[in-house]
């Protein structure tokens, strides 16, 4: 729907290409996977479309979801991802988004899995890497002090992210028109 709107409104024309780029290859760790296979009837309570997941902050500083609920949420650099019935492709896609580069599934795992993973990010580093040169706001004392996402994947899921080169999908914009917006 959004794609159609962009094509109609801005005369957007684009195509996909495969390009050699830095990727992460997701493999099974040395001690085997720690993720649990989902029960055949596994499901979380449905969420309202377009609404963020409901959560509160736990005593450990990480988000907690109500019983029977899941999602991915973060506050003050502490993140939690709780989900059920996920394929390795779905896990790789979400990891790609949060790691900023494609994650290629090379685990060979074919089932559906439940996950509950927590990690921390350094907010000051993230702001600096995003190009912000203003003074970095004060980070609360209870700021990040946990594992990075890469370490959490290894320690909590029993999987490993190997930095390598591989083929990734990119979107190439062929044409776009400037649009006059009237008030």
Buried (B, 14 or more C-beta within 10 A) or exposed (E): EEEEEEEEEEEBEEEEEEEEEEBBBBBBBEEEBBBEEBEEEBEBEEEEEEEEBEBEBEEEBBBBBEEEBBBBBBEBBBBBBBBBBBBBEBBBBBBBEBBEBBBBBBBEBEEBBBBBBBBBBBBBEEBEEEEEEEEEEEBEEEBBEBBBBBEBBBBBBBBBBEEEEBEBEEEEEEEBEEEEEEE
